[in-house]
Amino acid sequence: MNHKNGFNPLSRTTAHRRAMTRNMVTSLFRYERVTTTKSKALEVRRAAEKLITRAKVESVHNRRIAAKFIADEKILNKLFTVIGPRMKDRNGGYTRILKMGYRQGDAADVVILELVDYKLPEADESDAKKSAE
């Protein structure tokens, strides 16, 4: 039986799917939170979690494998110096998918894909204001 094996091709060619996944993973690591459709988020999460697992161990080999997937040097550096060490104690489950509802035009499921330890920027500012007063 072939249950739960394979991937969702997302009705795209291989080159388009690979480019889209690379771009979305790079955006996820840059902003630590992206809004997308549910099916794309499920596929992007697979790639992102594997890269975060690699980033937990700083080595030339792991960095080169991640560099094949992430072209931006700044984001690659952030992955290995900020995100990887932050997830050191976790044994997987580095991302979370939050449902938002349906998109207006085509009624696609819209979700937020974010890193588990993501903090809202507004909350940090309000905490700083309260502590200053």
C-alpha positions in Angstrom: 0.0 0.0 0.0 1.1 3.5 -0.8 -0.8 5.5 1.9 0.6 8.9 2.9 3.7 8.5 0.7 4.7 11.0 -1.9 3.8 14.7 -2.1 1.3 17.1 -3.5 2.4 18.3 -6.9 0.1 21.4 -6.5 -0.8 21.3 -10.2 2.6 22.8 -11.1 5.6 21.7 -13.1 8.6 20.4 -11.2 10.6 23.6 -11.8 7.7 25.8 -10.8 7.0 23.8 -7.7 10.7 23.7 -6.6 11.1 27.4 -7.1 7.9 28.2 -5.3 8.9 26.0 -2.4 12.3 27.6 -2.2 10.8 31.1 -2.2 8.2 30.3 0.4 10.8 28.6 2.8 13.1 31.6 2.4 10.2 34.0 3.2 9.2 31.8 6.2 12.7 32.1 7.6 13.0 35.8 6.8 9.6 36.9 8.3 9.0 33.8 10.6 5.4 34.0 9.5 3.7 33.7 6.0 0.1 33.6 4.9 -0.7 31.1 2.1 -3.1 28.3 1.2 -3.4 25.2 3.2 -2.1 22.8 0.6 1.0 25.0 -0.1 1.6 25.4 3.7 1.6 21.6 4.2 4.2 21.1 1.4 6.4 24.1 2.5 6.3 22.8 6.1 7.9 19.5 5.1 10.9 21.3 3.5 11.2 23.9 6.3 11.3 21.4 9.1 14.0 19.4 7.4 16.1 22.5 7.0 15.6 23.5 10.7 16.7 20.1 11.8 19.9 20.5 9.7 20.4 24.0 11.2 20.5 22.6 14.7 23.9 21.2 14.1 26.4 23.7 12.7 28.6 22.0 10.2 30.0 22.7 6.7 28.0 19.7 5.3 24.7 20.9 6.8 25.3 24.4 5.7 26.0 23.3 2.1 22.9 21.2 1.9 20.8 24.1 3.2 22.6 26.5 0.8 21.3 24.3 -2.1 17.8 25.2 -1.0 18.2 28.8 0.3 20.0 31.1 -2.1 20.0 34.2 0.1 23.2 34.2 2.2 21.6 36.4 5.0 18.7 34.1 5.4 21.0 31.1 5.4 23.1 32.7 8.1 20.0 33.6 10.1 18.8 29.9 9.9 22.1 28.6 11.4 22.8 31.4 13.9 19.3 32.3 15.2 16.6 29.8 14.2 18.6 26.6 14.6 19.9 27.3 18.1 16.4 28.5 19.2 15.0 25.1 18.2 17.8 23.1 19.9 15.6 21.6 22.6 12.7 20.7 20.3 12.5 17.2 18.7 10.5 18.4 15.7 7.3 20.3 15.2 9.1 23.6 14.5 6.2 25.1 12.6 2.5 25.7 13.2 -0.4 26.1 10.8 -3.2 28.4 11.9 -6.5 28.5 9.9 -7.8 31.9 8.9 -10.8 31.1 6.7 -11.5 31.1 3.0 -10.1 33.4 0.3 -12.6 35.7 -1.3 -11.9 34.9 -5.0 -11.8 31.1 -5.1 -12.7 30.0 -1.6 -9.3 28.4 -1.0 -8.4 27.6 2.6 -6.1 30.3 3.8 -3.7 29.6 6.7 -0.8 31.2 8.5 2.4 29.2 8.5 4.7 30.3 11.3 7.6 29.1 13.5 6.4 27.8 16.8 8.2 30.3 18.9 7.0 33.3 16.8 6.2 36.4 18.9 3.9 39.1 17.6 5.9 42.4 17.1 3.0 44.5 18.6 3.0 42.5 21.8 6.8 43.2 22.3 6.2 47.0 21.8 3.3 47.1 24.2 5.3 45.2 26.8 8.2 47.7 26.4 5.8 50.6 26.9 4.3 49.0 30.1 7.7 48.4 31.6 8.8 52.0 30.8 5.8 53.5 32.7 
